[in-house]
Amino acid sequence: MRVSLRAWYFSSTVDLKKVRERFMEFPVLHADPLIIDLAQGRRVIITNFGAVVFWPFDEALARLVVGRIRETLDDPTLVEEVEDRLQVDVSHEQQKVLFNEVWLPGEPSLDQVRIIANLLAQSVALEYLEREVDAALQRFLPYLRELHENGRVRISTRKILRMIGFLGQTRHAVLANLTLFDKPDATWESESLEQLYKSLFDMFDLPERQEAIERKLQFLADSTSNLFDFLSTRNSLRLEWVVVILIAMELVAFVLYEVWR
């Protein structure tokens, strides 16, 4: 039997205790990530960093679940442009990970559900960060092009400060998600679970994608720092010229006053 999984992403951290209160009528299989049994083999896996995995995916049920989660969030935005998918086939005799597909010998255990869902959740979180960083690059490149072509740039200090804030916030999100890359404790006790974790970890390319994000963030940080220094120097020169002009005006006024007297 083949099961289709899908991961969605909220642009907000999730308070799992508050979410749990919204699903009091359903059994909770695990606390963090929050795994809720919605009956008839349907589960939802909710992470504190905003990713939600539906096992299996059902559009109508997913919308109902999202509606309850939204009631607990300060920012209820569901990033519908971002999602990740995975197929789980439980009809095979051996465990195997292919491209976007996992073979399991029978119904998955809770530990298998946790490992598969958590890595899928991390993948969709990185996809969101990749899109955000790429969008920031596209917004910033015209200023670098203008500086290259004209030797000057028209950008406000406020925009640069906003970019610095974005970089700090994104780096915090990357670091927060990186703490989830540690192997679950269950993998130390089961060779098959460890193999499942490693295979999925490699299939999703999580370290490589994180490194790509870090390189782009470093490029933005260096460019932002250079522009900020450029603007600071330009403003300092303007202030120096203002001081020189004021002194010159004062001298002219003094000379004219002495001549008139």
KETILUM-981733 format. One line per 8 residues: number of its first residue (from 1); their letters; for each residue x, z, y of N, C-alpha, C, CB. Coordinates in nm, 3 decimals. Glycine has a CB too. Layout:
BEGIN
NUM = A = X,Z,Y,X,Z,Y,X,Z,Y,X,Z,Y | ...
//
This chain:
BEGIN
1 = MRVSLRAW = 0.085,0.000,-0.120,0.000,0.000,0.000,0.088,0.000,0.125,-0.095,0.123,0.001 | 0.053,-0.085,0.219,0.131,-0.098,0.341,0.058,-0.029,0.456,0.156,-0.247,0.375 | 0.133,0.052,0.533,0.078,0.127,0.646,0.149,0.082,0.774,0.095,0.282,0.626 | 0.072,0.051,0.875,0.128,0.007,1.003,0.134,0.125,1.100,0.043,-0.108,1.064 | 0.255,0.151,1.149,0.276,0.258,1.248,0.295,0.195,1.385,0.399,0.347,1.210 | 0.256,0.270,1.487,0.279,0.223,1.623,0.309,0.343,1.712,0.156,0.143,1.677 | 0.406,0.326,1.801,0.445,0.433,1.894,0.412,0.390,2.036,0.595,0.466,1.881 | 0.347,0.480,2.110,0.319,0.460,2.252,0.396,0.563,2.333,0.166,0.471,2.282
9 = YFSSTVDL = 0.397,0.543,2.464,0.483,0.629,2.547,0.413,0.668,2.677,0.615,0.559,2.578 | 0.416,0.799,2.707,0.371,0.852,2.835,0.493,0.871,2.925,0.294,0.987,2.816 | 0.477,0.839,3.054,0.588,0.858,3.148,0.590,1.002,3.198,0.576,0.760,3.267 | 0.569,1.097,3.110,0.565,1.238,3.145,0.603,1.319,3.022,0.423,1.279,3.199 | 0.666,1.432,3.045,0.690,1.522,2.933,0.558,1.584,2.889,0.793,1.632,2.972 | 0.553,1.628,2.766,0.428,1.677,2.706,0.445,1.823,2.666,0.387,1.591,2.583 | 0.350,1.905,2.707,0.345,2.045,2.664,0.270,2.049,2.531,0.274,2.137,2.773 | 0.344,2.066,2.422,0.284,2.058,2.289,0.183,2.170,2.264,0.393,2.063,2.184
17 = KKVRERFM = 0.203,2.286,2.326,0.107,2.396,2.309,-0.028,2.359,2.370,0.161,2.527,2.372 | -0.025,2.299,2.488,-0.150,2.257,2.552,-0.220,2.148,2.471,-0.124,2.208,2.694 | -0.141,2.055,2.419,-0.199,1.948,2.339,-0.262,2.005,2.212,-0.092,1.844,2.303 | -0.193,2.100,2.153,-0.245,2.161,2.028,-0.382,2.223,2.051,-0.148,2.268,1.975 | -0.402,2.280,2.169,-0.531,2.341,2.199,-0.643,2.238,2.206,-0.524,2.417,2.331 | -0.609,2.112,2.235,-0.709,2.006,2.244,-0.749,1.952,2.106,-0.657,1.892,2.330 | -0.675,1.992,2.003,-0.704,1.944,1.868,-0.724,2.062,1.772,-0.590,1.854,1.817 | -0.791,2.164,1.820,-0.807,2.286,1.742,-0.884,2.263,1.612,-0.878,2.391,1.825
25 = EFPVLHAD = -0.970,2.161,1.607,-1.052,2.139,1.488,-0.977,2.068,1.376,-1.175,2.058,1.524 | -0.851,2.027,1.403,-0.773,1.955,1.303,-0.653,2.039,1.257,-0.724,1.819,1.359 | -0.615,2.027,1.129,-0.499,2.102,1.080,-0.369,2.051,1.143,-0.491,2.092,0.929 | -0.281,2.144,1.173,-0.149,2.112,1.226,-0.048,2.122,1.112,-0.110,2.207,1.344 | 0.021,2.012,1.085,0.117,2.008,0.975,0.256,2.050,1.018,0.123,1.870,0.917 | 0.287,2.034,1.148,0.419,2.072,1.198,0.408,2.097,1.348,0.525,1.962,1.168 | 0.490,2.190,1.398,0.477,2.231,1.539,0.555,2.143,1.635,0.522,2.373,1.555 | 0.679,2.103,1.601,0.762,2.025,1.693,0.852,1.932,1.612,0.847,2.118,1.784
33 = PLIIDLAQ = 0.826,1.802,1.611,0.716,1.736,1.681,0.581,1.781,1.627,0.729,1.585,1.670 | 0.480,1.773,1.711,0.347,1.817,1.672,0.285,1.710,1.582,0.258,1.843,1.796 | 0.258,1.748,1.456,0.197,1.656,1.361,0.059,1.707,1.328,0.284,1.641,1.231 | -0.042,1.627,1.360,-0.181,1.666,1.341,-0.243,1.575,1.236,-0.260,1.660,1.475 | -0.312,1.636,1.140,-0.381,1.562,1.036,-0.523,1.533,1.085,-0.383,1.640,0.901 | -0.552,1.405,1.108,-0.683,1.366,1.158,-0.779,1.328,1.047,-0.669,1.251,1.254 | -0.745,1.362,0.923,-0.828,1.340,0.804,-0.809,1.199,0.749,-0.976,1.363,0.837 | -0.832,1.187,0.617,-0.823,1.060,0.545,-0.686,0.995,0.561,-0.932,0.964,0.595
41 = GRRVIITN = -0.582,1.078,0.559,-0.445,1.027,0.566,-0.401,0.979,0.701,-0.430,0.917,0.471 | -0.484,0.999,0.803,-0.448,0.957,0.938,-0.382,1.074,1.012,-0.573,0.907,1.017 | -0.262,1.047,1.063,-0.186,1.150,1.133,-0.145,1.098,1.270,-0.062,1.194,1.052 | -0.127,1.191,1.362,-0.068,1.157,1.491,0.050,1.250,1.511,-0.172,1.170,1.608 | 0.163,1.193,1.554,0.286,1.270,1.575,0.316,1.264,1.725,0.407,1.214,1.489 | 0.321,1.380,1.789,0.335,1.388,1.935,0.466,1.460,1.966,0.213,1.462,2.001 | 0.550,1.399,2.050,0.678,1.459,2.088,0.670,1.514,2.229,0.792,1.356,2.077 | 0.759,1.608,2.259,0.757,1.668,2.393,0.817,1.577,2.499,0.832,1.799,2.392
49 = FGAVVFWP = 0.883,1.466,2.458,0.941,1.375,2.558,0.850,1.257,2.589,1.076,1.325,2.510 | 0.727,1.259,2.538,0.628,1.160,2.582,0.588,1.055,2.481,0.679,1.094,2.699 | 0.657,1.047,2.368,0.624,0.946,2.267,0.516,0.998,2.172,0.750,0.905,2.189 | 0.425,0.909,2.135,0.317,0.942,2.041,0.317,0.836,1.932,0.177,0.950,2.114 | 0.321,0.880,1.805,0.323,0.789,1.691,0.193,0.804,1.614,0.447,0.816,1.599 | 0.130,0.691,1.586,0.006,0.690,1.510,0.034,0.640,1.368,-0.102,0.602,1.580 | -0.007,0.722,1.269,0.024,0.693,1.128,-0.105,0.703,1.047,0.132,0.790,1.073 | -0.169,0.594,1.008,-0.146,0.457,1.052,-0.211,0.434,1.188,-0.201,0.356,0.948
57 = FDEALARL = -0.189,0.315,1.245,-0.243,0.287,1.377,-0.385,0.234,1.366,-0.155,0.186,1.451 | -0.473,0.292,1.447,-0.610,0.245,1.462,-0.642,0.248,1.611,-0.712,0.333,1.378 | -0.674,0.133,1.669,-0.690,0.122,1.814,-0.791,0.221,1.870,-0.731,-0.020,1.850 | -0.910,0.227,1.810,-1.016,0.314,1.862,-0.975,0.460,1.853,-1.147,0.292,1.784 | -0.921,0.501,1.739,-0.878,0.640,1.722,-0.763,0.674,1.815,-0.837,0.667,1.576 | -0.670,0.579,1.833,-0.556,0.601,1.921,-0.602,0.626,2.064,-0.460,0.481,1.916 | -0.702,0.551,2.111,-0.753,0.570,2.247,-0.816,0.708,2.263,-0.856,0.460,2.282 | -0.885,0.756,2.161,-0.945,0.890,2.166,-0.836,0.997,2.173,-1.036,0.913,2.044
65 = VVGRIRET = -0.732,0.980,2.093,-0.621,1.076,2.092,-0.552,1.077,2.228,-0.520,1.042,1.981 | -0.524,0.959,2.282,-0.458,0.947,2.412,-0.543,1.014,2.521,-0.434,0.798,2.448 | -0.675,0.998,2.512,-0.762,1.061,2.611,-0.749,1.212,2.612,-0.905,1.023,2.585 | -0.738,1.273,2.495,-0.722,1.419,2.489,-0.585,1.462,2.541,-0.741,1.469,2.344 | -0.482,1.385,2.506,-0.347,1.420,2.553,-0.340,1.411,2.704,-0.241,1.329,2.488 | -0.403,1.309,2.761,-0.400,1.289,2.906,-0.453,1.411,2.981,-0.480,1.167,2.944 | -0.549,1.480,2.923,-0.609,1.596,2.989,-0.509,1.709,3.011,-0.726,1.646,2.907 | -0.395,1.705,2.940,-0.296,1.812,2.951,-0.178,1.774,3.040,-0.246,1.848,2.814
73 = LDDPTLVE = -0.173,1.649,3.089,-0.055,1.599,3.158,-0.072,1.600,3.310,-0.022,1.459,3.111 | 0.037,1.630,3.380,0.037,1.617,3.526,0.035,1.470,3.566,0.161,1.687,3.587 | 0.109,1.388,3.493,0.110,1.243,3.515,0.055,1.178,3.388,0.254,1.190,3.549 | -0.072,1.136,3.390,-0.135,1.084,3.268,-0.107,0.937,3.239,-0.282,1.104,3.276 | -0.005,0.879,3.303,0.021,0.735,3.288,0.072,0.703,3.148,0.123,0.688,3.392 | -0.002,0.619,3.079,0.044,0.564,2.952,0.107,0.429,2.980,-0.074,0.551,2.848 | 0.235,0.415,2.944,0.309,0.291,2.973,0.273,0.190,2.866,0.465,0.316,2.977 | 0.169,0.112,2.891,0.116,0.023,2.788,0.207,-0.096,2.761,-0.021,-0.026,2.829
81 = EVEDRLQV = 0.300,-0.124,2.854,0.394,-0.233,2.830,0.500,-0.197,2.726,0.463,-0.273,2.960 | 0.508,-0.068,2.694,0.612,-0.021,2.603,0.547,0.028,2.473,0.696,0.093,2.668 | 0.590,-0.027,2.362,0.547,0.022,2.232,0.647,-0.022,2.127,0.405,-0.029,2.198 | 0.645,0.046,2.014,0.732,0.009,1.903,0.650,0.017,1.774,0.859,0.100,1.895 | 0.684,-0.068,1.678,0.606,-0.077,1.555,0.696,-0.066,1.433,0.527,-0.208,1.552 | 0.635,-0.023,1.323,0.708,-0.010,1.198,0.608,-0.018,1.083,0.790,0.124,1.193 | 0.650,-0.084,0.976,0.568,-0.093,0.855,0.625,0.001,0.749,0.562,-0.239,0.802 | 0.537,0.076,0.684,0.577,0.163,0.573,0.500,0.120,0.450,0.551,0.314,0.606
89 = DVSHEQQK = 0.574,0.081,0.345,0.513,0.035,0.220,0.543,0.139,0.112,0.568,-0.107,0.180 | 0.438,0.199,0.056,0.455,0.308,-0.041,0.436,0.260,-0.185,0.358,0.421,-0.010 | 0.443,0.130,-0.207,0.416,0.076,-0.341,0.542,0.035,-0.415,0.323,-0.042,-0.330 | 0.659,0.071,-0.364,0.784,0.030,-0.427,0.843,0.142,-0.512,0.886,-0.014,-0.320 | 0.929,0.105,-0.602,0.990,0.202,-0.692,1.110,0.271,-0.631,1.030,0.135,-0.821 | 1.169,0.213,-0.529,1.287,0.272,-0.467,1.272,0.278,-0.316,1.412,0.194,-0.505 | 1.345,0.369,-0.257,1.345,0.384,-0.111,1.442,0.283,-0.050,1.383,0.528,-0.069 | 1.395,0.214,0.054,1.479,0.113,0.117,1.431,0.089,0.259,1.478,-0.018,0.037
97 = VLFNEVWL = 1.526,0.061,0.350,1.493,0.031,0.488,1.534,-0.112,0.518,1.563,0.131,0.585 | 1.435,-0.193,0.558,1.459,-0.330,0.599,1.436,-0.340,0.749,1.368,-0.429,0.521 | 1.435,-0.462,0.802,1.410,-0.480,0.945,1.263,-0.450,0.974,1.447,-0.624,0.991 | 1.240,-0.341,1.049,1.106,-0.298,1.088,1.016,-0.269,0.968,1.041,-0.403,1.174 | 1.076,-0.229,0.857,0.997,-0.198,0.739,1.069,-0.093,0.655,0.970,-0.325,0.655 | 0.990,0.001,0.601,1.045,0.106,0.515,0.971,0.103,0.382,1.033,0.245,0.582 | 1.047,0.101,0.273,0.989,0.110,0.140,1.002,0.253,0.090,1.057,0.010,0.041 | 0.893,0.307,0.036,0.894,0.442,-0.020,0.831,0.440,-0.159,0.818,0.541,0.072
105 = PGEPSLDQ = 0.884,0.521,-0.249,0.825,0.530,-0.384,0.710,0.631,-0.386,0.934,0.571,-0.489 | 0.595,0.592,-0.338,0.480,0.682,-0.335,0.452,0.735,-0.196,0.503,0.797,-0.429 | 0.351,0.819,-0.186,0.311,0.876,-0.058,0.424,0.958,0.003,0.185,0.963,-0.076 | 0.446,0.945,0.133,0.559,1.015,0.196,0.537,1.165,0.204,0.584,0.960,0.336 | 0.647,1.238,0.192,0.641,1.382,0.212,0.638,1.412,0.362,0.763,1.453,0.145 | 0.613,1.537,0.396,0.610,1.575,0.538,0.746,1.552,0.602,0.568,1.722,0.554 | 0.854,1.581,0.529,0.988,1.558,0.585,1.012,1.410,0.610,1.096,1.613,0.489 | 0.966,1.324,0.522,0.980,1.180,0.543,0.900,1.134,0.664,0.936,1.103,0.418
113 = VRIIANLL = 0.780,1.188,0.678,0.697,1.155,0.795,0.768,1.196,0.924,0.559,1.224,0.786 | 0.825,1.315,0.925,0.895,1.365,1.044,1.013,1.275,1.079,0.945,1.508,1.021 | 1.093,1.239,0.981,1.211,1.158,1.008,1.172,1.020,1.059,1.299,1.146,0.882 | 1.079,0.955,0.990,1.039,0.819,1.028,0.975,0.819,1.166,0.943,0.759,0.925 | 0.881,0.912,1.188,0.808,0.915,1.315,0.899,0.954,1.431,0.690,1.013,1.307 | 0.990,1.047,1.407,1.077,1.093,1.515,1.171,0.982,1.561,1.158,1.215,1.470 | 1.227,0.907,1.467,1.317,0.797,1.504,1.240,0.684,1.571,1.390,0.745,1.380 | 1.119,0.657,1.526,1.036,0.557,1.593,1.002,0.602,1.735,0.906,0.531,1.512
121 = AQSVALEY = 0.977,0.732,1.752,0.948,0.787,1.885,1.069,0.776,1.977,0.903,0.933,1.874 | 1.188,0.803,1.924,1.309,0.791,2.004,1.332,0.646,2.045,1.430,0.844,1.928 | 1.301,0.554,1.955,1.319,0.412,1.985,1.229,0.368,2.100,1.290,0.328,1.860 | 1.102,0.411,2.099,1.013,0.370,2.207,1.051,0.437,2.338,0.867,0.403,2.171 | 1.105,0.560,2.331,1.152,0.627,2.453,1.270,0.551,2.514,1.193,0.772,2.422 | 1.362,0.505,2.430,1.475,0.427,2.480,1.429,0.293,2.536,1.579,0.405,2.369 | 1.327,0.235,2.474,1.273,0.109,2.526,1.220,0.128,2.667,1.162,0.055,2.433 | 1.153,0.240,2.691,1.103,0.269,2.826,1.218,0.284,2.925,1.016,0.397,2.825
129 = LEREVDAA = 1.322,0.357,2.886,1.436,0.377,2.974,1.508,0.245,3.000,1.533,0.479,2.915 | 1.519,0.161,2.898,1.582,0.030,2.915,1.507,-0.052,3.020,1.586,-0.047,2.781 | 1.375,-0.053,3.013,1.295,-0.128,3.110,1.312,-0.073,3.251,1.148,-0.126,3.070 | 1.314,0.060,3.263,1.327,0.123,3.394,1.463,0.091,3.457,1.309,0.273,3.382 | 1.568,0.099,3.376,1.703,0.073,3.428,1.718,-0.075,3.465,1.811,0.113,3.325 | 1.666,-0.165,3.381,1.673,-0.308,3.412,1.597,-0.340,3.540,1.616,-0.391,3.295 | 1.482,-0.276,3.560,1.405,-0.299,3.683,1.483,-0.249,3.805,1.268,-0.228,3.674 | 1.552,-0.135,3.790,1.632,-0.082,3.900,1.747,-0.176,3.934,1.687,0.057,3.865
137 = LQRFLPYL = 1.808,-0.235,3.831,1.914,-0.332,3.855,1.863,-0.453,3.934,1.975,-0.378,3.722 | 1.746,-0.503,3.895,1.690,-0.618,3.965,1.657,-0.586,4.110,1.565,-0.667,3.893 | 1.615,-0.464,4.138,1.586,-0.425,4.277,1.713,-0.411,4.359,1.508,-0.293,4.281 | 1.822,-0.374,4.294,1.946,-0.342,4.366,2.036,-0.464,4.386,2.021,-0.235,4.292 | 2.027,-0.562,4.296,2.118,-0.677,4.302,2.109,-0.757,4.432,2.090,-0.768,4.186 | 1.991,-0.776,4.494,1.987,-0.851,4.621,2.074,-0.788,4.730,1.844,-0.861,4.670 | 2.086,-0.657,4.733,2.170,-0.592,4.834,2.318,-0.622,4.808,2.146,-0.439,4.835 | 2.357,-0.623,4.681,2.495,-0.656,4.648,2.524,-0.803,4.679,2.525,-0.626,4.500
145 = RELHENGR = 2.425,-0.889,4.653,2.443,-1.032,4.683,2.457,-1.054,4.834,2.324,-1.113,4.629 | 2.376,-0.983,4.912,2.384,-0.995,5.058,2.519,-0.947,5.109,2.270,-0.917,5.125 | 2.569,-0.839,5.052,2.699,-0.786,5.093,2.809,-0.885,5.058,2.726,-0.651,5.026 | 2.798,-0.950,4.942,2.898,-1.047,4.900,2.895,-1.172,4.988,2.876,-1.086,4.753 | 2.776,-1.222,5.019,2.763,-1.348,5.092,2.783,-1.333,5.242,2.628,-1.407,5.065 | 2.739,-1.222,5.299,2.741,-1.205,5.444,2.839,-1.100,5.494,2.605,-1.171,5.491 | 2.894,-1.022,5.401,2.985,-0.916,5.445,2.914,-0.801,5.512,3.087,-0.972,5.537 | 2.785,-0.796,5.502,2.705,-0.685,5.557,2.581,-0.671,5.471,2.668,-0.710,5.708
153 = VRISTRKI = 2.514,-0.559,5.487,2.396,-0.533,5.407,2.295,-0.455,5.489,2.432,-0.456,5.277 | 2.169,-0.491,5.473,2.061,-0.421,5.542,1.987,-0.334,5.440,1.963,-0.521,5.612 | 2.024,-0.211,5.434,1.960,-0.116,5.343,1.960,0.020,5.410,2.033,-0.111,5.205 | 1.851,0.091,5.395,1.840,0.221,5.460,1.903,0.330,5.373,1.693,0.255,5.490 | 1.944,0.437,5.439,1.999,0.552,5.365,1.894,0.610,5.273,2.049,0.660,5.461 | 1.769,0.602,5.314,1.662,0.656,5.230,1.653,0.584,5.097,1.528,0.646,5.303 | 1.669,0.451,5.097,1.664,0.376,4.972,1.781,0.412,4.881,1.666,0.226,5.001 | 1.896,0.433,4.942,2.012,0.472,4.861,1.991,0.611,4.800,2.141,0.470,4.946
161 = LRMIGFLG = 1.936,0.702,4.880,1.910,0.836,4.828,1.805,0.833,4.716,1.863,0.928,4.941 | 1.706,0.744,4.730,1.606,0.730,4.624,1.671,0.676,4.497,1.492,0.637,4.669 | 1.765,0.584,4.512,1.835,0.531,4.396,1.919,0.641,4.329,1.925,0.413,4.437 | 1.983,0.724,4.409,2.061,0.835,4.354,1.970,0.929,4.276,2.134,0.913,4.465 | 1.850,0.956,4.331,1.754,1.040,4.260,1.709,0.977,4.130,1.634,1.067,4.348 | 1.686,0.846,4.131,1.647,0.775,4.008,1.757,0.785,3.902,1.617,0.626,4.037 | 1.883,0.767,3.944,1.993,0.774,3.849,2.003,0.912,3.785,2.125,0.739,3.917 | 1.989,1.016,3.866,1.995,1.151,3.813,1.881,1.179,3.716,1.993,1.251,3.926
169 = QTRHAVLA = 1.762,1.136,3.753,1.646,1.159,3.668,1.658,1.083,3.535,1.518,1.116,3.741 | 1.706,0.959,3.541,1.719,0.879,3.420,1.827,0.934,3.329,1.749,0.733,3.455 | 1.937,0.975,3.387,2.045,1.033,3.305,1.997,1.162,3.237,2.170,1.062,3.391 | 1.917,1.239,3.308,1.861,1.360,3.247,1.773,1.322,3.128,1.781,1.442,3.351 | 1.691,1.217,3.143,1.604,1.174,3.035,1.685,1.126,2.914,1.511,1.063,3.082 | 1.794,1.052,2.941,1.879,1.005,2.831,1.941,1.123,2.758,1.989,0.911,2.884 | 1.993,1.218,2.832,2.055,1.335,2.769,1.953,1.417,2.691,2.123,1.423,2.874 | 1.832,1.429,2.747,1.727,1.504,2.678,1.692,1.437,2.545,1.602,1.516,2.766
177 = NLTLFDKP = 1.686,1.303,2.544,1.656,1.232,2.420,1.773,1.234,2.323,1.617,1.090,2.451 | 1.895,1.239,2.377,2.012,1.242,2.290,2.016,1.367,2.204,2.139,1.232,2.372 | 1.964,1.478,2.256,1.965,1.601,2.177,1.881,1.585,2.051,1.913,1.719,2.260 | 1.791,1.486,2.051,1.706,1.464,1.935,1.774,1.378,1.829,1.576,1.399,1.977 | 1.893,1.327,1.859,1.962,1.241,1.764,2.030,1.322,1.653,2.064,1.156,1.836 | 2.036,1.452,1.668,2.096,1.534,1.563,2.012,1.523,1.435,2.107,1.681,1.608 | 2.081,1.520,1.323,2.010,1.507,1.197,1.920,1.628,1.171,2.109,1.488,1.081 | 1.798,1.606,1.123,1.711,1.720,1.088,1.774,1.804,0.977,1.572,1.669,1.043
185 = DATWESES = 1.739,1.931,0.975,1.796,2.022,0.874,1.765,1.976,0.732,1.743,2.164,0.895 | 1.649,1.912,0.714,1.609,1.870,0.579,1.707,1.771,0.519,1.470,1.810,0.581 | 1.779,1.696,0.602,1.872,1.595,0.550,1.993,1.659,0.482,1.918,1.503,0.662 | 2.022,1.784,0.517,2.136,1.852,0.455,2.103,1.895,0.312,2.178,1.973,0.538 | 1.977,1.900,0.279,1.934,1.949,0.147,1.888,1.838,0.055,1.823,2.050,0.163 | 1.876,1.715,0.108,1.825,1.605,0.026,1.904,1.478,0.056,1.674,1.582,0.051 | 1.964,1.422,-0.047,2.042,1.299,-0.029,1.952,1.182,0.010,2.119,1.266,-0.157 | 1.832,1.176,-0.048,1.741,1.065,-0.017,1.693,1.073,0.128,1.621,1.066,-0.112
193 = LEQLYKSL = 1.669,1.195,0.178,1.628,1.211,0.318,1.742,1.175,0.413,1.582,1.355,0.344 | 1.863,1.213,0.375,1.978,1.178,0.459,1.998,1.026,0.464,2.105,1.247,0.407 | 1.980,0.960,0.349,1.994,0.816,0.344,1.884,0.748,0.425,1.992,0.767,0.199 | 1.763,0.802,0.417,1.652,0.747,0.496,1.682,0.760,0.645,1.520,0.818,0.462 | 1.732,0.876,0.685,1.764,0.899,0.826,1.873,0.803,0.874,1.808,1.045,0.848 | 1.981,0.793,0.799,2.092,0.706,0.839,2.049,0.560,0.848,2.209,0.720,0.740 | 1.972,0.515,0.749,1.930,0.375,0.747,1.839,0.342,0.866,1.857,0.343,0.616 | 1.745,0.431,0.897,1.657,0.408,1.011,1.733,0.419,1.143,1.540,0.508,1.009
201 = FDMFDLPE = 1.827,0.514,1.149,1.910,0.533,1.268,1.986,0.405,1.300,2.008,0.651,1.248 | 2.042,0.343,1.196,2.115,0.218,1.215,2.020,0.103,1.247,2.197,0.185,1.090 | 1.904,0.101,1.183,1.810,-0.010,1.205,1.760,-0.013,1.350,1.692,0.002,1.109 | 1.737,0.103,1.409,1.689,0.109,1.547,1.801,0.094,1.650,1.616,0.239,1.569 | 1.928,0.096,1.606,2.043,0.079,1.697,2.040,0.181,1.811,2.045,-0.063,1.755 | 2.008,0.304,1.782,1.990,0.404,1.888,2.119,0.431,1.967,1.940,0.533,1.827 | 2.234,0.454,1.903,2.355,0.480,1.983,2.396,0.362,2.070,2.471,0.517,1.891 | 2.387,0.240,2.014,2.426,0.121,2.091,2.335,0.102,2.212,2.422,-0.004,2.002
209 = RQEAIERK = 2.207,0.124,2.194,2.114,0.108,2.306,2.136,0.215,2.411,1.969,0.113,2.255 | 2.168,0.336,2.368,2.196,0.443,2.463,2.323,0.413,2.542,2.210,0.578,2.391 | 2.425,0.359,2.474,2.549,0.324,2.543,2.525,0.213,2.645,2.655,0.282,2.441 | 2.440,0.117,2.611,2.408,0.009,2.705,2.340,0.064,2.830,2.318,-0.096,2.639 | 2.250,0.159,2.811,2.184,0.223,2.926,2.285,0.297,3.011,2.075,0.320,2.878 | 2.377,0.367,2.946,2.479,0.444,3.019,2.568,0.352,3.102,2.564,0.526,2.921 | 2.604,0.235,3.046,2.689,0.141,3.120,2.617,0.089,3.245,2.729,0.023,3.029 | 2.489,0.058,3.230,2.412,0.010,3.345,2.396,0.119,3.450,2.274,-0.041,3.299
217 = LQFLADST = 2.373,0.242,3.404,2.360,0.353,3.498,2.491,0.377,3.572,2.318,0.480,3.424 | 2.604,0.363,3.501,2.734,0.382,3.565,2.760,0.274,3.669,2.846,0.383,3.461 | 2.721,0.149,3.636,2.734,0.040,3.733,2.651,0.069,3.858,2.691,-0.093,3.670 | 2.527,0.112,3.839,2.441,0.146,3.953,2.498,0.262,4.032,2.300,0.179,3.906 | 2.552,0.362,3.962,2.609,0.478,4.031,2.729,0.437,4.115,2.650,0.586,3.929 | 2.818,0.354,4.060,2.935,0.309,4.135,2.894,0.225,4.256,3.029,0.228,4.044 | 2.799,0.134,4.235,2.754,0.047,4.344,2.686,0.127,4.453,2.659,-0.061,4.292 | 2.603,0.222,4.412,2.534,0.307,4.509,2.632,0.390,4.589,2.434,0.399,4.438
225 = SNLFDFLS = 2.733,0.443,4.520,2.834,0.524,4.589,2.911,0.439,4.691,2.932,0.585,4.487 | 2.947,0.316,4.652,3.020,0.228,4.745,2.935,0.193,4.867,3.064,0.099,4.673 | 2.807,0.163,4.845,2.719,0.130,4.957,2.700,0.251,5.048,2.584,0.080,4.906 | 2.687,0.368,4.987,2.669,0.489,5.067,2.793,0.515,5.153,2.642,0.610,4.976 | 2.911,0.496,5.095,3.036,0.512,5.172,3.042,0.408,5.284,3.159,0.499,5.080 | 3.001,0.284,5.253,3.001,0.178,5.353,2.910,0.214,5.471,2.956,0.044,5.291 | 2.789,0.259,5.439,2.694,0.296,5.545,2.744,0.416,5.624,2.556,0.326,5.485 | 2.805,0.512,5.554,2.857,0.630,5.624,2.968,0.591,5.720,2.909,0.734,5.523
233 = TRNSLRLE = 3.058,0.501,5.676,3.166,0.454,5.763,3.110,0.378,5.882,3.263,0.366,5.684 | 3.010,0.291,5.855,2.950,0.214,5.963,2.882,0.305,6.065,2.848,0.113,5.907 | 2.813,0.405,6.018,2.746,0.499,6.110,2.848,0.580,6.189,2.654,0.593,6.032 | 2.959,0.616,6.123,3.064,0.690,6.194,3.124,0.605,6.306,3.174,0.735,6.096 | 3.148,0.476,6.276,3.202,0.387,6.378,3.104,0.372,6.494,3.234,0.249,6.318 | 2.975,0.363,6.462,2.875,0.353,6.569,2.876,0.477,6.657,2.736,0.331,6.509 | 2.886,0.592,6.594,2.889,0.717,6.672,3.014,0.723,6.759,2.884,0.839,6.578 | 3.127,0.677,6.705,3.250,0.677,6.784,3.236,0.584,6.905,3.370,0.635,6.697
241 = WVVVILIA = 3.176,0.466,6.882,3.155,0.375,6.994,3.059,0.432,7.097,3.104,0.242,6.944 | 2.957,0.503,7.051,2.864,0.567,7.144,2.937,0.669,7.230,2.749,0.634,7.068 | 3.025,0.747,7.167,3.102,0.847,7.241,3.193,0.780,7.343,3.186,0.934,7.145 | 3.260,0.669,7.300,3.349,0.597,7.392,3.270,0.541,7.511,3.421,0.483,7.317 | 3.154,0.483,7.483,3.071,0.426,7.590,3.024,0.534,7.686,2.951,0.352,7.532 | 2.984,0.649,7.633,2.939,0.759,7.718,3.052,0.810,7.808,2.884,0.874,7.632 | 3.171,0.819,7.748,3.287,0.863,7.829,3.316,0.760,7.938,3.412,0.883,7.739 | 3.312,0.630,7.900,3.337,0.525,7.999,3.234,0.528,8.111,3.337,0.387,7.932
249 = MELVAFVL = 3.108,0.548,8.076,3.002,0.555,8.176,3.023,0.675,8.269,2.866,0.564,8.109 | 3.069,0.785,8.209,3.093,0.904,8.290,3.208,0.880,8.388,3.124,1.025,8.200 | 3.313,0.810,8.341,3.426,0.779,8.428,3.385,0.685,8.541,3.542,0.717,8.347 | 3.306,0.581,8.508,3.258,0.488,8.609,3.172,0.560,8.712,3.178,0.373,8.544 | 3.085,0.648,8.662,2.999,0.723,8.755,3.083,0.812,8.847,2.897,0.808,8.677 | 3.189,0.872,8.791,3.275,0.959,8.872,3.349,0.877,8.979,3.376,1.033,8.783 | 3.400,0.760,8.937,3.472,0.674,9.033,3.380,0.627,9.144,3.532,0.553,8.961 | 3.259,0.581,9.107,3.164,0.536,9.207,3.123,0.648,9.303,3.042,0.480,9.140
257 = YEVWR = 3.110,0.765,9.248,3.075,0.881,9.332,3.185,0.910,9.430,3.047,1.007,9.246 | 3.313,0.905,9.384,3.427,0.933,9.473,3.439,0.826,9.581,3.557,0.943,9.393 | 3.419,0.698,9.541,3.426,0.589,9.638,3.316,0.603,9.744,3.415,0.453,9.566 | 3.196,0.630,9.699,3.081,0.644,9.791,3.106,0.760,9.888,2.949,0.667,9.711 | 3.162,0.871,9.837,3.184,0.988,9.921,3.289,0.958,10.024,3.224,1.109,9.838
//
